[in-house]
Amino acid sequence: MPSSLTVPDRFPAAADAPRRRIQRLRSAESLRLAGTSPLGRLVFNLYGVPTIRPVNHIVEGEDIIFRTHGDSAVVEALGTGEMLVAYEVDHFDLDARLGWSVVINGTARRVLDVREAARYLALTDPWLDNGRDKNYVIRIRPKLVFGFQVVPDEE
């Protein structure tokens, strides 16, 4: 286990925390929240099995945009067409037991227009500098957006 990882002995017991409830979020609010977090998880099919990869993203309008390298699992699964994906973004305060989660189901496709791809490359910043050119820009067009928020119960 990496030395920088800290695992609490226990999370606060439910009796120690205030009452909470789940509130559904509208699509627009869900997408807005997704844009406030730089990291999400892409779920896709690779060799017939569900696969998950963390990616950093931006939200533009309703689209999720991220970049990757040419020999990534995402590019391999995508091939030259499009694929159905799920994308999950969340933020939780583990001590307060409050936060939100957004799941976006849609279609991923590579951005092929040179000008458009160059603009997205300038707006996205890869987290890893591992010597690979991350010049493949992928766009997720949402079909369904689900979000919920865990909020204090004010009753």
N, C-alpha and C positions, 0 to 999 in steps of 0.2 A: 504494500500500500504506500503511495507517495507520502513523504513526510509533510507536505503542505496541506494535506487533506485532514480536516478536523471533523470528527463525528461526535455529536453530542451523546452523553450517556443516555439521555432520554429526552423526548420532546415533552413540552408542557402537557400535563393531563387535561382532559376535557373539562374537568371541574375547575381547573385553575384559569381557564380562558373564558372570556365573555361569550354569551350566546351568539351564534352566527346563523346565517341563512344563505341559500343559493339564490342568486338573481340572474335570470337569463339576460343576455345582451343582444341588442339588435345587430345586424350585419355591419352597419356603418361604424358603430361603437367598437365592435370586435376588431374590425380592420384598423381603426385608429389606435387601439391598444397594441395590436400586433406591430404597428410602426414605432411604438415607444421602446420596444425591446430589440436589440440587435441580433439575437440568436434564436433560432428555431430548429425544429427537427423535421426533416423530410422523410416521409414514408413512401416507399415505392417497391415495385416487384423486380427482383433480380434473380434470374434462373429459377423462377417459379416460387420464390420464397419472399415473404415480406422482409424488407431491409430498411434500416433507419440510419440516417446520417445527419449529424448536426451541421448546419450551415448558417452563416451570417447573411442578413438580408436587408433590403429596404422595401418599403411599401410605396408604390406610386399609383395613386388612384385606388383601384381595387386589386391591382396586380402585386404579386410578391416577386421580387427580382433578386437573384443571387448569381454569383460567379463560381466557376470551378475550373479544374484543369482537364485537358483532353483525354487523359487516361483514367479519369475517375469512374467509380461505379455508377454514378448518376448518368454520365455521358454514355457509358456502355449500355445501360438499361434503356436510355432514350433512343439510341441509334439515330436515324435520320428523320424520325417522325415525332410523335407526341406520346405521352403516357399519362394515365390517371395516377394522381398522387394525393396524399394527405399531407398537410403541413400543420404542425402544432407549435404554438408560441404561448408561453405563460410567464407569470411572475407571482411568487408567493412569499409572504413573510411567515416563516415557519414558527417564529415565536408567537406572533399574534394570530396565526392560523387564518390569515386573510389573503386574498389575492384574486387572480383571474387566470383563465385558460381559454384559448381560442383554437379551434380546429377548422382548417380550410380544406375542403375537398375540391379538386379541380384538375385541370389539364396543364402539364408542363411541356414546354417546347423551347428549343434553342432560339435565341434572338439572332437572326441572320442578317438583318439590315446593318450594314457597316457603321453608318452614322449613329444609329440608335444604340448599337452594341458599344461603340466608343463612349457615348454619353453615360451609359450604365457602368462601364468599367471605371470611369472617372468618379462616379458617385458611390461605388462600393469599394471596400478596403478589405483585402484578404487578411485573415488572422494569422496564417502561417506563411513564412517565407522559407519554403523548402526547395527552392530552385526550380519549381515547376511554374510555367506560365499559366496563370489562371485567367485565360482570355475567352473562356466559354461562358456566355451569359445565358441564364435560363429564366424564363418567365412562367409563373404559375397564374393561370386565369381561373379565378374561383367560379365554381358552380354552386356550392353550398358553403355557407359560413356559419359556424356554431360558436357561441361564446357564453361563458358564465362567469360570474363574479361571486366570491364568498365575501359577504359584508356583515357588519355587526347587525344583530337582530335588535331593533329599537323598540320592540313591543314591551 
